[in-house]
């Protein structure tokens, strides 16, 4: 099942990426999204490419119809930023059901005008669980949409506070 989430921000694309990978922003975002025990597993700056892997555990209630299949909502997010394209490949590796769930996408930041950009995350999720796989995919996309919308609100506030502090 495909998905697309897009939001606009009052920051240029290069500034967005610098902010996005800053420790201050990461910590604020993870706290805002109620992600427990975020653990950076890898950070590697290779010039044009930046790699990060982080283990995250969302505070998410599993619906009763999925509880017999899902006991752990934790995952590892593998990110590869391509600075020259202003895009990041994202692969989600669940801590359970690794062989039954695939989630990957592209996180792109494009300039709109001086000092403004658009962040778009598009991708595909496939969950192979008999009878409820499609329902699980829809549930995950709905939770991701809620998370990205909440992150956009927090990000706009973060950017505004930084601009205010700079003046």
N, C-alpha and C positions, 0 to 999 in steps of 0.2 A: 504494500500500500504506500503510495507516494504522499509526501507532505511538503509544504512550503510555508515558512514564517518569515515575514519581512517587517522591519521597523526602521525609522529614520532618526538620525541624531545630529545635534549641533556640534559636530567635530569633523575634521577632515579624516580621510581614510587612514593615513599614516598615523595620525594621533589616536585613532580608534584602536589600532593594533597595539600601539605602545601601552595604552591604558589597559587593554584587554588582558595582556600578559603581565601586568604589574602585580606584585604581591598585594598591594593595598586594594586594588580592584577585585582581584580573585577572592581575597578573604571577605570583603564586603558582599560580593555576589553570592558566595557559598552560604554565608550567614543568612542573607535575605531569602535565599531559596530553601533554607532549612536542610542543607546537606550536612550530614553528620560525618565527623572524622575525615575530612578531605585529606588525601595523602598524595603528594607529588611523587611519582615513581621514576619519572625521567624528565629532564629538561636538557635540550641540546641545541645550541645555536650553531648552525652550519653556514652562516652568511645569508644566502638567499633563502635558506630553508630553516625553519625553527620547529623542533619536535617537542611535544609535551605529552606525557601520559599521567593521568591522575585517577586515583580510585575515589569514587564518590558513593555515598549511601543516602539516598533521599528518604526523608520522613514521608512515607507514602503508605496509606492504607490500601491493602490489596482487597479488591472486591471479593465477596464470598464465593462467587462463581469461579474465581481463579485461585482461591486459597489452597486448594488441593494440589495445584501445579506449581505455584510460586510461593516460596517461603523466604526468599531473600531478594530484595530489590536493588542490591548493590551492583555496581558496574565499574569498568575501567574505560575511561574515554581516552582514545588515542588521537591526537591532533597533529597534523603536519601542515604548517603554514608555508605557503609559497609567496614570499614577499613581492616578487615581480608580477604576480597575477592578482595580488591582494585577495587571495582565497586560501581556504584551509580545508583539507580533507579531514573528515571526522569518521571514526569507526568506534562503535560502542560494543564492548565485550562484556556481556552479562556475567556475573559471578556464578550463576546457575543457568541451566538450560543452554549452555554455550553452543551445542550442536543443533538447537531448535530455533534460535533467534539470530537474525542478522539485521543490523541497523547501521547504515552508513549514509553519509551525505557530504555536501559541500557548503561551506560557510563563506559567503562572499561579501566583501565590503566595497561598494562602488561610490565614487564621488557624485554628488548631486549638483553642488554649487560650492563656491569658496566657503569652507568651514562647515559643510554639511555632507553627510553620507547616508547610505542605505545599507543596512545589514540584512542579508537574506540567507536563511538556512533551508536548504532543500535536500531531500533525500528519499530513502526508501526503507521501510521496515517490513520484515517478513518473519512471522512466527509460525512454526510448524507444530501445532498442537491440535490433535484430532478434535473436531467439533467446536472448539472455542478459539482457534488461532486468529481468525478474522476479528472476532470480538476483542481479543487481547490487543491486536494491532490498533484498532480504533481507540481503545482505552489509552494505550501508550501515546498515540498522536494527540489525543485530547489533553493528556497530562503535560506533554511537551509544549503544546500551544499555550497552556496556562503558565508554564514555567518561562517560556520566552516572552510572553506578554508582561509577566511580573518582572523579569530581568530588564525589559525595555524601560519600564517605569523607574526602576532602581538606577539604571545606567544614565538616563536623562538627568536624574537628580544628582548623581555622582559628577557628571560633566558640569552641571550648573554650579555645584559647590566648588569645583576646581577653578572654574572661570571666575567666580566671585572672589575666591581667595587670592587669585593672581592679580586682581585689580585693586 
